[in-house]
Amino acid sequence: MKALVYHAPRLSQLGREARPRDPGADRRDRPDRLSHDLWDRPSHLKGDVPEVRPGTILGHEAVGTIVEIGAAVTTLEPGDRVLVSCITSCGRCAFCREGRYGLCTGGGGWIFGHVIDGLQAEYARVPFADTSVYKLPPELTDEQVLFLADILPTAFEVGVLNGGLAPGDTIAIVGAGPIGLATVLTAKLYTPGRIIAIDLADSRMEKARELGADVTINSATEDALARVMELTGGLGADVAVEAVGVPETFELCTELVRPGGRVANVGVHGHPATLHLEKLWIRDVTITTGLVDTVTTPRLLKLIVEGRLDARPFATHRFPMGETMAAYDTFAAAAETDALKVVLEAEPVSETRAESELALVGSND
């Protein structure tokens, strides 16, 4: 099968890999499959995720059809079309019982493309299938649900909910990439008084306005801190969401937030950021961090089914599986291509099977 394999920072290659097998026959724990989506910040390729070993297949977001199940799977059958979440859950450990699946100590959590092979391949093995995938209504298209695999629950849980957004609040979102834009989209569910999006690219500012931002600030040409203070009567935002993952944007968020406000860090950081406690302690600022748990995925799926949430505008480019490297190039040149999320699609491998098929294994894997 075709699969995107990581070799070293800034070096990955689309190649041929063996199809995944039941780990009872292959203890390498190498799941593989077609991915429909590229991550918004390819941190693996930048070297920001050192746990990723050379030879690992990348990808952690997908929609596919089950072709095989392990002996422990009891709620799924071949032929089921499912969303594969970026987070898996053993369903048994203390953290999973609390709904904190991102912290799973039973072999789950963020494992795809991280500590085991990921989903940007024609087939994949999905551990803990009963508790880690979601059956999809037949009336929904792949692109309607694909972004439930990561960016929507990440933005909603780590940004909106961790930030304690309440009706009438002013929320400032620093970074209008896919995660920042998903924060704009899901923040509207809590009827904030004002949504402010801050970025360096005019094209992303335009997309932020399309998705519901009330005010956009291009920080390359405007003083974002001064503008937010002007908009809030000198107090600052009730909630500031960091959606980039670099020290400068995190520190900006701590300046944008009002006394008693909340900073929700969503971005994946590869370098240290300064925490100015000498200024923050007296302002009673709360700072939250976290990995998504995907506990809200069923709720968000229901909103999509009911037509209350539409994530399709995130898909700006589409490529066949065989052009994965061109897809990455398009994504890497987002400033020129205006790429947000790049969707990978596969061609049928036969008259009876599609390359977007999955091999799922059970929760005692």
C-alpha positions as CSV (number, residue, x, y, z in Angstrom):
1,M,0.0,0.0,0.0
2,K,1.0,3.6,-0.4
3,A,1.9,5.5,2.8
4,L,3.6,8.7,3.9
5,V,6.6,7.8,6.0
6,Y,8.6,10.1,8.2
7,H,12.4,9.9,8.0
8,A,13.8,13.0,9.7
9,P,12.8,16.6,10.4
10,R,11.8,18.1,7.0
11,L,12.1,14.8,5.3
12,S,9.2,12.4,4.6
13,Q,8.4,10.3,1.6
14,L,5.4,8.6,0.0
15,G,6.4,5.0,-0.5
16,R,5.1,1.4,-0.4
17,E,4.5,-0.3,2.9
18,A,3.1,-3.7,3.9
19,R,-0.6,-3.6,4.8
20,P,-1.3,-3.6,8.5
21,R,-1.9,-6.9,10.2
22,D,-3.4,-8.0,13.5
23,P,-0.7,-7.3,16.2
24,G,-1.0,-10.9,17.3
25,A,0.9,-11.7,14.1
26,D,3.0,-8.5,14.0
27,R,4.1,-7.0,17.3
28,R,5.6,-3.9,15.7
29,D,2.3,-2.0,16.3
30,R,2.3,-0.5,12.9
31,P,-1.2,0.8,11.9
32,D,-1.5,2.2,8.4
33,R,-4.2,3.7,6.3
34,L,-5.4,6.4,3.9
35,S,-5.6,9.8,5.6
36,H,-8.1,12.3,4.4
37,D,-6.3,15.3,5.9
38,L,-3.0,17.0,6.6
39,W,-2.4,18.5,10.0
40,D,-2.5,22.3,10.2
41,R,1.0,22.6,11.7
42,P,3.2,19.7,10.5
43,S,5.2,19.8,13.7
44,H,6.6,16.3,13.1
45,L,8.4,17.6,10.0
46,K,9.7,20.6,11.8
47,G,11.2,18.5,14.5
48,D,8.8,19.8,17.2
49,V,7.7,16.3,18.2
50,P,10.9,14.3,19.0
51,E,9.0,11.1,20.0
52,V,8.3,10.4,16.3
53,R,10.7,7.8,15.1
54,P,12.1,7.5,11.6
55,G,10.0,5.0,9.7
56,T,6.7,6.1,11.2
57,I,3.7,6.6,9.0
58,L,2.3,10.1,9.6
59,G,-1.3,11.2,10.0
60,H,-3.9,11.2,12.7
61,E,-7.2,12.3,11.0
62,A,-9.3,10.1,8.8
63,V,-12.7,8.8,7.6
64,G,-12.9,5.3,6.3
65,T,-14.7,2.0,5.9
66,I,-14.0,-1.0,8.1
67,V,-12.8,-4.1,6.2
68,E,-11.7,-6.3,9.1
69,I,-12.2,-6.4,12.9
70,G,-10.3,-8.1,15.7
71,A,-11.8,-10.7,18.0
72,A,-12.4,-8.2,20.8
73,V,-14.4,-5.7,18.7
74,T,-18.1,-6.0,19.6
75,T,-19.8,-2.8,18.4
76,L,-18.5,-2.5,14.8
77,E,-18.7,-4.6,11.7
78,P,-17.0,-4.7,8.3
79,G,-18.7,-2.2,6.0
80,D,-19.3,0.4,8.8
81,R,-18.2,3.9,7.7
82,V,-16.4,5.6,10.6
83,L,-14.6,8.7,11.8
84,V,-11.1,7.9,13.2
85,S,-10.4,10.4,15.9
86,C,-6.9,11.7,16.5
87,I,-7.2,10.4,20.1
88,T,-7.7,6.8,21.0
89,S,-9.1,5.5,24.3
90,C,-8.5,2.3,26.1
91,G,-11.7,2.9,28.0
92,R,-10.4,1.3,31.2
93,C,-7.7,3.5,32.8
94,A,-8.4,6.2,35.4
95,F,-8.1,9.0,32.9
96,C,-10.4,7.4,30.3
97,R,-13.0,6.8,33.0
98,E,-12.8,10.6,33.7
99,G,-13.3,11.3,30.0
100,R,-9.7,12.6,29.7
101,Y,-8.8,10.4,26.8
102,G,-5.8,12.5,25.7
103,L,-4.1,11.3,28.9
104,C,-4.9,7.6,28.5
105,T,-2.3,5.4,30.2
106,G,-3.6,2.1,28.8
107,G,-2.0,2.5,25.4
108,G,-4.2,5.2,23.9
109,G,-4.1,9.0,23.7
110,W,-2.4,10.7,20.8
111,I,-0.7,7.7,19.3
112,F,-1.3,7.9,15.5
113,G,1.7,9.2,13.7
114,H,3.3,9.9,17.0
115,V,4.3,6.7,18.8
116,I,2.7,4.2,16.4
117,D,2.0,4.4,12.6
118,G,-0.6,6.9,11.6
119,L,-3.3,7.3,9.0
120,Q,-1.8,8.8,5.9
121,A,-1.8,5.4,4.1
122,E,-4.3,3.3,2.1
123,Y,-5.0,1.1,5.1
124,A,-4.7,1.5,8.8
125,R,-4.9,-0.6,12.0
126,V,-6.8,1.3,14.7
127,P,-6.3,0.1,18.3
128,F,-9.2,0.2,20.8
129,A,-11.7,0.4,18.0
130,D,-14.8,0.0,20.1
131,T,-14.0,3.2,22.1
132,S,-12.0,5.2,19.5
133,V,-14.0,5.5,16.3
134,Y,-17.5,7.0,15.6
135,K,-20.0,5.5,13.2
136,L,-21.2,8.0,10.7
137,P,-24.7,8.7,9.4
138,P,-24.9,7.8,5.7
139,E,-26.3,11.2,4.7
140,L,-23.1,13.0,5.7
141,T,-20.2,13.4,3.3
142,D,-16.6,12.7,4.3
143,E,-15.8,16.4,4.3
144,Q,-18.7,17.2,6.6
145,V,-17.2,15.1,9.3
146,L,-13.5,14.8,8.6
147,F,-12.6,17.8,10.7
148,L,-14.2,16.3,13.7
149,A,-11.1,14.1,13.8
150,D,-9.0,16.9,15.3
151,I,-9.4,20.6,14.7
152,L,-13.1,21.1,15.8
153,P,-12.9,19.3,19.1
154,T,-9.4,20.7,19.8
155,A,-10.5,24.3,19.2
156,F,-13.8,23.7,21.2
157,E,-12.3,21.8,24.2
158,V,-8.8,23.4,24.6
159,G,-9.8,26.8,23.4
160,V,-13.5,27.6,24.0
161,L,-14.3,25.4,27.0
162,N,-10.9,25.6,28.7
163,G,-11.1,29.4,28.3
164,G,-14.4,29.4,30.1
165,L,-16.1,31.5,27.3
166,A,-19.5,32.8,28.4
167,P,-22.3,34.6,26.6
168,G,-21.3,38.3,26.1
169,D,-17.6,37.7,26.5
170,T,-15.0,39.2,24.3
171,I,-12.7,36.5,22.9
172,A,-9.4,37.3,21.2
173,I,-8.0,34.5,19.0
174,V,-4.3,34.9,18.1
175,G,-3.6,32.9,15.0
176,A,-6.1,32.3,12.2
177,G,-4.9,29.0,10.9
178,P,-7.2,26.0,10.9
179,I,-7.2,25.7,14.7
180,G,-7.8,29.5,15.2
181,L,-10.5,29.5,12.6
182,A,-12.1,26.4,14.2
183,T,-12.1,28.4,17.5
184,V,-13.9,31.2,15.7
185,L,-16.5,28.7,14.5
186,T,-17.1,26.9,17.8
187,A,-16.9,30.1,19.9
188,K,-20.1,31.2,18.2
189,L,-21.9,28.3,19.9
190,Y,-21.5,30.3,23.2
191,T,-22.8,33.7,21.8
192,P,-19.8,35.8,22.8
193,G,-20.2,39.6,22.6
194,R,-17.3,40.0,20.3
195,I,-14.9,37.6,18.4
196,I,-11.5,39.2,17.5
197,A,-9.2,37.3,15.2
198,I,-5.5,38.3,15.0
199,D,-3.1,37.0,12.3
200,L,-0.5,38.2,9.8
201,A,-2.3,37.1,6.6
202,D,-5.1,39.1,5.0
203,S,-6.5,35.9,3.3
204,R,-7.0,34.3,6.7
205,M,-8.5,37.4,8.1
206,E,-11.0,37.3,5.3
207,K,-11.8,33.6,6.2
208,A,-12.1,34.5,9.8
209,R,-14.8,37.1,9.0
210,E,-16.6,34.5,6.8
211,L,-16.7,32.1,9.7
212,G,-18.0,34.7,12.2
213,A,-15.2,37.0,13.5
214,D,-16.5,40.4,14.3
215,V,-13.1,42.1,14.2
216,T,-9.9,41.1,12.4
217,I,-6.5,42.6,13.2
218,N,-3.5,42.1,10.9
219,S,-0.7,42.3,13.4
220,A,1.9,42.9,10.7
221,T,0.4,46.4,10.0
222,E,-1.5,47.2,13.2
223,D,-0.7,47.1,16.9
224,A,-2.8,44.2,18.1
225,L,-2.5,45.0,21.8
226,A,-3.5,48.7,21.3
227,R,-6.4,47.7,19.1
228,V,-7.8,45.2,21.6
229,M,-7.5,47.6,24.4
230,E,-9.4,50.2,22.3
231,L,-12.1,47.7,21.6
232,T,-12.5,46.8,25.3
233,G,-12.3,50.1,27.0
234,G,-8.8,49.5,28.1
235,L,-9.6,46.3,30.0
236,G,-8.5,43.6,27.6
237,A,-10.3,40.4,26.3
238,D,-12.2,38.1,28.7
239,V,-10.6,35.1,26.9
240,A,-7.4,35.0,24.8
241,V,-6.7,31.9,22.8
242,E,-3.2,31.1,21.6
243,A,-3.6,29.1,18.4
244,V,-0.1,29.3,16.8
245,G,2.4,27.6,19.1
246,V,5.3,30.1,19.2
247,P,6.6,32.1,22.2
248,E,5.6,35.5,20.8
249,T,1.9,34.7,20.3
250,F,1.6,33.1,23.8
251,E,3.2,36.2,25.4
252,L,0.9,38.4,23.3
253,C,-2.1,36.5,24.7
254,T,-1.0,37.2,28.3
255,E,-0.9,40.9,27.4
256,L,-4.3,40.9,25.6
257,V,-6.3,39.4,28.5
258,R,-8.0,41.5,31.1
259,P,-7.5,41.2,34.8
260,G,-9.4,38.1,36.0
261,G,-9.4,36.8,32.4
262,R,-8.4,33.5,31.0
263,V,-5.6,32.5,28.5
264,A,-6.2,29.2,26.7
265,N,-3.2,27.8,25.0
266,V,-4.1,25.5,22.1
267,G,-0.9,25.8,20.0
268,V,1.7,23.1,19.9
269,H,5.0,24.6,21.2
270,G,8.4,23.4,20.2
271,H,10.3,26.1,22.1
272,P,10.2,27.6,25.6
273,A,8.0,30.6,26.2
274,T,8.5,33.2,28.9
275,L,5.8,33.2,31.6
276,H,5.8,36.7,33.2
277,L,4.5,35.8,36.6
278,E,5.9,39.1,37.9
279,K,3.1,40.8,36.0
280,L,0.4,38.1,35.8
281,W,0.0,37.1,39.5
282,I,-1.5,40.4,40.6
283,R,-3.9,40.5,37.6
284,D,-5.5,37.2,38.6
285,V,-5.0,35.6,35.2
286,T,-5.8,32.0,34.6
287,I,-3.7,30.1,32.0
288,T,-4.8,26.7,30.7
289,T,-3.0,24.2,28.5
290,G,-4.0,20.8,27.3
291,L,-4.2,18.1,24.7
292,V,-7.6,17.5,23.2
293,D,-9.6,14.6,24.7
294,T,-12.3,14.5,21.9
295,V,-14.9,14.0,24.6
296,T,-17.1,16.5,22.7
297,T,-16.9,14.7,19.4
298,P,-20.4,13.2,19.7
299,R,-21.9,16.6,20.6
300,L,-20.2,18.3,17.6
301,L,-21.3,15.5,15.3
302,K,-24.9,16.0,16.4
303,L,-24.6,19.7,15.6
304,I,-23.3,18.8,12.1
305,V,-26.2,16.4,11.6
306,E,-28.7,19.0,12.6
307,G,-27.1,21.6,10.3
308,R,-25.9,23.8,13.2
309,L,-22.2,23.5,12.4
310,D,-20.5,23.4,9.0
311,A,-16.8,22.7,8.7
312,R,-16.6,22.2,5.0
313,P,-15.1,25.6,4.3
314,F,-11.9,24.4,5.9
315,A,-11.2,22.1,3.0
316,T,-9.4,24.4,0.5
317,H,-7.4,21.9,-1.5
318,R,-7.8,18.2,-2.6
319,F,-5.2,15.8,-3.9
320,P,-5.2,12.0,-4.7
321,M,-3.2,9.8,-2.4
322,G,-0.5,9.5,-5.0
323,E,0.2,13.2,-4.9
324,T,0.7,13.4,-1.1
325,M,4.1,15.2,-1.4
326,A,2.5,17.9,-3.7
327,A,-0.2,18.2,-1.1
328,Y,2.4,18.9,1.6
329,D,4.2,21.4,-0.6
330,T,0.8,23.2,-1.1
331,F,0.2,23.2,2.6
332,A,3.8,24.4,3.4
333,A,3.3,27.3,1.0
334,A,0.0,28.4,2.6
335,A,1.0,32.1,2.3
336,E,0.9,31.8,-1.5
337,T,-1.7,29.1,-1.9
338,D,-4.1,30.2,0.8
339,A,-4.3,26.6,2.0
340,L,-6.2,25.8,5.2
341,K,-6.8,22.1,5.2
342,V,-5.6,19.8,2.5
343,V,-7.7,16.7,1.8
344,L,-6.2,13.4,0.5
345,E,-8.5,11.0,-1.3
346,A,-7.8,7.5,-2.7
347,E,-8.9,5.7,-5.7
348,P,-10.7,2.4,-5.5
349,V,-8.3,-0.6,-5.4
350,S,-10.9,-3.0,-6.8
351,E,-14.5,-3.2,-7.7
352,T,-15.4,-4.3,-4.2
353,R,-13.0,-2.4,-2.0
354,A,-11.9,1.2,-1.6
355,E,-8.5,2.4,-0.5
356,S,-10.2,4.4,2.3
357,E,-10.7,1.1,4.2
358,L,-9.6,0.4,7.7
359,A,-8.5,-2.7,9.6
360,L,-9.7,-2.2,13.2
361,V,-8.6,-4.1,16.3
362,G,-10.1,-4.5,19.7
363,S,-9.8,-2.8,23.0
364,N,-7.6,-5.5,24.4
365,D,-5.0,-5.1,21.7
